[in-house]
Amino acid sequence: MADIHSSAVVDPGAMLGDGVLIGPYCVVGPNVELAAGVSLKSHVVIDGRTKIGAGTEIYPFASIGSAPQDMKYAGEPSTLTIGKNNRIREHVTMNPGTEGGGMKTVVGDNGLFMVGAHVAHDCILGDNVIMANNATLAGHVVVGDFAILGGLSAVHQFVRIGEHAMVGGMSGVENDVIPFGSVMGDRARLSGLNIVGLKRRGFSKDDVHSLRRAYRMLFANEGTMAERIADVSKLFADHTVVQDIIAFMSSETSRGITQQRNGNAG
């Protein structure tokens, strides 16, 4: 049974799981589904065709599921799906999808979205993603598992952020960021691998060593990018972590791959 504060406004059409807590002055719309144990602290607005997974906590003044900030949006029945055990802090905004982007925005499990973070329409986020204060995603961005976006960073529409990547604070990301990569700068450039993150998440020394070797080859000056990708793919055929980067760089994308500032691999 849900626990609903007397000042909250919950539409009768909303579906509430066991143990849902809806605090003072929250507003929950008619097409919202809150799974077991979801907690809305206070002054939270949940609207649209929004599903929120079990155990997710949402803090005051967050606005989740309101219409996308897209001039082409015409009221189509798009969705926002948020996974389990996320922490969504104050003033966070997340929007559903649009007809031009697959009609859905998806957020995985176990994420942390700090104050003022924004997830725009048609974004697809993996599990264990961290967006620090005021980090923002434009529409159609894809973010891999365990990626971290630093405070005040901004990601251009249609950009892909690979798994375990790190975006430095106050960075503007215009192109795709390779898995395990680290980027920074007002127009972000690749600064190396996210070695600290790799060690913290228990990657083996062999994995880290292989990634370092592959990285130096991929971003060396010799040959074309296609030639370097082919060489690395053959040389590291049995290394899953390297193949993750190869698959990412070989995939179709509307953006380029973020490069190093001086073109020389470190």
Residue pairs with C-beta under 8 A, 6 or more apart in sequence:
1 18
1 19
2 16
2 17
2 18
2 19
2 20
2 21
2 22
2 34
3 19
3 20
3 21
3 22
4 10
4 22
5 22
5 23
5 24
5 25
5 26
5 42
7 24
7 25
8 22
8 23
8 24
8 25
8 26
8 27
8 28
8 40
9 26
9 27
9 28
10 16
10 22
10 26
10 27
10 28
11 28
11 29
11 30
11 32
12 30
13 30
13 31
14 28
14 29
14 30
14 31
14 32
14 33
14 34
15 32
15 33
15 34
16 22
16 34
17 34
17 35
17 36
17 37
17 38
17 54
18 36
18 37
19 36
19 37
20 34
20 35
20 36
20 37
20 38
20 39
21 38
21 39
21 40
22 28
22 40
23 39
23 40
23 41
23 42
23 43
23 44
24 42
24 43
25 42
25 43
26 40
26 42
26 43
26 44
26 45
26 46
27 44
27 45
27 46
27 47
28 34
28 40
28 46
29 46
29 47
29 48
29 50
29 65
31 48
31 49
31 50
32 46
32 47
32 48
32 49
32 50
32 51
32 52
32 65
33 50
33 51
33 52
34 40
34 46
34 52
35 51
35 52
35 53
35 54
35 55
35 56
35 84
36 54
36 55
37 54
37 55
38 52
38 53
38 54
38 55
38 56
38 57
38 58
39 56
39 57
39 58
40 46
40 58
41 57
41 58
41 59
41 60
42 60
43 60
43 61
44 58
44 59
44 60
44 61
44 62
44 64
45 62
45 63
45 64
45 66
46 52
46 58
46 64
46 65
47 63
47 64
47 65
47 66
48 65
48 66
48 67
48 78
48 79
48 80
48 96
49 65
49 77
49 78
49 79
49 80
49 96
50 64
50 65
50 79
50 80
50 81
50 82
50 96
51 79
51 80
51 81
51 82
52 58
52 64
52 82
53 82
53 83
53 84
53 85
53 86
53 109
54 84
54 85
55 84
55 85
56 82
56 83
56 84
56 85
56 86
56 87
56 88
57 86
57 87
57 88
58 64
58 88
58 92
59 87
59 88
59 89
59 90
59 92
60 90
61 90
61 91
62 88
62 89
62 90
62 91
62 92
62 93
63 92
63 93
63 94
64 80
64 82
64 88
64 92
64 93
64 94
65 80
65 94
65 95
65 96
66 93
66 95
67 73
67 75
67 95
67 96
68 78
68 95
68 96
68 97
68 98
68 120
68 121
68 122
68 139
69 95
69 120
69 121
70 98
70 100
70 121
70 139
72 98
72 99
72 100
73 98
73 99
73 121
74 99
76 98
76 99
76 103
77 103
78 96
78 97
78 98
78 99
78 103
78 104
78 105
78 121
79 96
79 97
79 103
79 104
79 105
80 94
80 95
80 96
80 97
80 104
80 105
80 106
80 107
81 104
81 105
81 106
81 107
82 88
82 94
82 107
83 107
83 108
83 109
83 110
83 111
83 127
84 109
84 110
85 109
85 110
86 107
86 109
86 110
86 111
86 112
86 113
87 111
87 112
87 113
88 94
88 113
89 112
89 113
89 114
89 115
89 117
90 115
90 116
91 115
91 116
92 113
92 114
92 115
92 116
92 117
92 118
92 119
93 117
93 118
93 119
94 105
94 107
94 113
94 118
94 119
95 105
95 119
95 120
95 121
96 104
96 105
96 121
97 103
97 104
97 105
97 121
97 122
98 121
98 122
98 139
100 122
101 121
101 122
101 139
101 140
102 122
104 122
105 119
105 120
105 121
105 122
105 123
105 124
106 123
106 124
106 125
107 119
107 123
107 125
107 129
108 125
108 126
108 127
108 128
108 129
108 145
109 127
109 128
110 127
110 128
111 125
111 127
111 128
111 129
111 130
111 131
112 129
112 130
112 131
113 119
113 131
114 130
114 131
114 132
114 133
114 134
114 135
114 151
115 133
115 134
116 133
116 134
117 131
117 132
117 133
117 134
117 135
117 136
118 135
118 136
118 137
119 125
119 131
119 137
120 136
120 137
120 138
120 139
120 140
120 141
120 157
121 139
121 140
122 139
122 140
123 137
123 139
123 140
123 141
123 142
123 143
124 141
124 142
124 143
125 142
125 143
126 143
126 144
126 145
126 146
126 147
126 163
127 145
127 146
128 145
128 146
129 143
129 145
129 146
129 147
129 148
129 149
130 147
130 148
130 149
131 137
131 149
132 148
132 149
132 150
132 151
132 153
132 169
133 151
133 152
134 151
134 152
135 149
135 150
135 151
135 152
135 153
135 154
135 167
136 153
136 154
136 155
137 143
137 149
137 155
138 154
138 155
138 156
138 157
138 158
138 159
139 157
139 158
140 157
140 158
141 155
141 156
141 157
141 158
141 159
141 160
141 161
142 159
142 160
142 161
143 149
143 160
143 161
144 160
144 161
144 162
144 163
144 164
144 165
144 179
145 163
145 164
146 163
146 164
146 197
146 201
147 161
147 162
147 163
147 164
147 165
147 166
147 167
148 165
148 166
148 167
148 194
148 197
149 155
149 161
149 167
150 166
150 167
150 168
150 169
150 170
150 171
151 169
151 170
152 169
152 170
153 167
153 168
153 169
153 170
153 171
153 172
153 173
154 171
154 172
154 173
155 161
155 167
155 173
156 172
156 173
156 174
156 175
156 255
158 253
158 254
158 255
159 173
159 174
159 175
159 176
159 177
159 255
160 176
160 177
160 248
160 251
160 253
160 255
161 167
161 173
161 176
161 177
162 176
162 177
162 178
162 179
162 180
162 181
162 244
162 245
162 248
163 179
163 180
163 244
164 179
164 180
164 194
164 197
164 198
164 201
165 177
165 178
165 179
165 180
165 181
165 182
165 183
165 194
166 181
166 182
166 183
166 194
166 197
167 173
167 177
167 183
167 184
167 188
168 182
168 183
168 184
168 185
168 188
168 191
169 184
170 186
171 183
171 184
171 185
171 186
171 188
172 185
172 186
172 187
172 188
173 183
173 188
173 258
174 187
174 188
174 255
174 258
175 188
175 255
175 256
175 257
175 258
175 259
176 248
176 253
176 255
176 256
176 257
176 258
177 183
177 188
177 190
177 258
178 190
178 245
178 248
178 249
178 257
178 258
179 241
179 244
179 245
179 248
180 193
180 194
180 197
180 198
180 211
180 241
180 244
180 245
181 190
181 192
181 193
181 194
181 258
182 190
182 191
182 192
182 193
182 194
183 189
183 190
183 191
183 258
184 191
185 191
185 261
188 258
189 258
189 259
189 260
189 261
190 219
190 258
190 259
190 260
190 261
191 260
192 215
192 266
193 211
193 212
193 215
195 208
198 207
198 208
198 211
199 208
203 241
207 239
207 241
210 236
210 239
210 241
210 242
211 241
211 242
211 245
213 236
214 232
214 235
214 236
214 239
214 242
214 245
215 245
215 265
216 265
216 266
217 228
217 231
217 232
217 235
217 265
218 225
218 228
218 229
218 232
218 245
218 249
218 265
219 228
219 259
219 260
219 263
219 264
219 265
220 228
220 264
220 265
221 263
221 264
222 228
223 231
225 249
225 257
229 246
229 249
229 250
232 242
232 246
233 243
233 246
236 242
236 243
236 246
237 243
249 257
260 266
